[in-house]
Amino acid sequence: MDKEITKALEVLKENNPWACYLSESTLSTVDKWIDTGSYVLNAIISGEIKNGGIPSGRITLLYAESQCGKSLFVKKILANAQKEGITPIIFDSENAITDKDAASLGLDPEKTMYVPMFNIEECRNAAHKFLKNVVEQKMEGKFIIAIDSLANMKSTMENNRIEKDSTSSDMGTRARAIKALMQDLSEWAAKSKTAVIITNHVYDDPNEMHPSLIKKTTGGKSMIFLPSVSVQLSRKPIKEDELKTEGGKTVALQKNYVGILLRALMAKNRFVRQYLQGEIYLSFDKGVNKYYGLLDMAVGLGVIQQNGPTYTFMGEKIGYAKNFSNDKAFWEDKVIPILQEKIDVEWKYSAKELEEIEREEAEILNSL
């Protein structure tokens, strides 16, 4: 590059320690992904089945109605991060996380920092100070933060109204507080290479004539569009004979319901195509089934062919799903490598698509 141009660009570096050529940027590149415990969820978030998951240095939002396993996934992700030597921090607003519960999912409570938090602004300030300190101490990539859940936190103004016995309604202060939290977290998560997971609730708008695919959530549009990844979950209790790929243990007290079937929808994603969907099976007896949902994905991408109730792979008949669904070697050694090749080609954004998405997001956020 021309010496004069290089010298001119040095001014930017003098005023901004993160200024560099894009090929050298540590802020714009995700260098680590943390396993979610589900191959399907890994894939539709990151485009990587086995080596994917939630991104470091970014915010991932999990939002859904009650009883969709949001907190369970958070604890599983934290446990997987812990196995990689990353220290988990939980900002808990629901008093719903116990040491025994965490330990049952593989999360070591003695190495997990627990921070009760009930105020949005206090959460923002605590996270800001901590992440700034991480950067100052040069400990980037050493931590993961979970906020569970944002919906249960009040704004400072709401707290003040309660203290004064005021019955006046909120006039957008909560949404503005959440937007400020998300904006600050976006900056400092990237600078500190810290993965941030946030859970939130959804609700339907009774005034909508035509309900949207993307549900509304506490905090407004900024809550969905400011994270790098926003995963919308829905649930369906499932009986043993309804499972496609795994038999369950019938539990009489649960009236033959053996778990819940979760559908994950990518409401926002900066890494692979938006609106990808996948199914995840959460067994009451065994927890998350890592392989569930891969069959539908493989059929959808043409890797496995379905012929009524039976299936064919690479021209060979493999029979009913129950014959191969629990065969780990079949998935790991045969199907997943081909499936990953398909994903690499078909799920990537084009440059034009990215430009359109960024323009739409900017218009939405500027209107808030």
C-alpha positions, 0 to 999 in steps of 0.5 A: 500500500502507498506509504502516504496512505499508510501514514494517513491511516495511522491517525485513526490508530492514534485515536482508536486502539482498535483501529486496524485493517479489517483482516486484522480486526479482533472485534469484527471476527468471532474466534470462538463458538460455545456448544449449545448441547444441540447440533441443530441449534448450533447449526442454525445459529452459527452454520457449524454443526459440531464446532458451532454454538453461540458466538464469543464477543457477541450477544445471543438472545433466547426468548420464549414463553414460560416453560420453554427451557430457556434457563436450562439451555443457558445453564447447559451452555455455561457448563460447556463453556466451563469445560473450555476453561471459561468462567461463567457469571450469572445475573439472575433476576428470578431467584430460580438458579440453585447450585443443585440444579446447576450441578445436575446439568454439569455446571460447577457451582463452586466455579460459577459467579452468581449475581442477583440483579433486579434493576436494568440500570444496575445490571448495565453498570455492573456489566460495564464495569466488569467488562471494562476491567476485563479489557484493562486486565487483559483477560479477554475471552476468559468469561461468559455472562448470562442474564436470566431473565431481562423480563423480570428486571425493573427500571430505576424509574419503576422502582422509584414509583413503587417507593413513592406508592405511585400508580402511574404507568411506565412511559417507555422508560423501561424500553429505553433502559433496555436499549441502553443496556443492549448498546453498552453490552454490544460494545464491551462484549466485543472488546472483551471477547465475552459471550453474553446470553440473555433470556427474555419473554414473548407476548402476543399483541391482541390488536394484531389482525395478522399475527407476525412470525416474530413475536413481541418481547419485553424491551421492544424492537431493539431487544431483538435487533441489537443482539447478533443472534436472536432465537425465538423458541416455542414449545409442544409437550410430546408423548412417547409415540410422537417422537421421530428419533428417540423413544422416551421413558413413560412417566405416569405422573406426567400422563405419558408426556416424556418431554417437550419439543422445541422449535427454534426460529432465527429471528435475527442472525448475522452469521447465517440466513435469517428465519432458519428453523429447527427442532430440539427435543428436551427429554424429562428423563435424559435432557437435551438430545444432541442429535434430534432435529438432524433428520429433518435438516438432512431431508430438507437439504437433500442429504437423506431422502424420505419415501413415506415412513422410510428413508434412503441415504446415498442410494441405500435404503436405511429404513425407518427412523428408529433404525438409525436415529440413535446410531451415533456413528451413522450421524457423526461419520456419514451424515454430518460431514455431508450435511455440513458441506451443504450448509456451508454453501446454502446458508450463507448470506450474499453481500446484497442480502447483508446490505439490505438487512443492515439497512432495515435494521438501521431504519428500525433502530433509528425509529425507536 
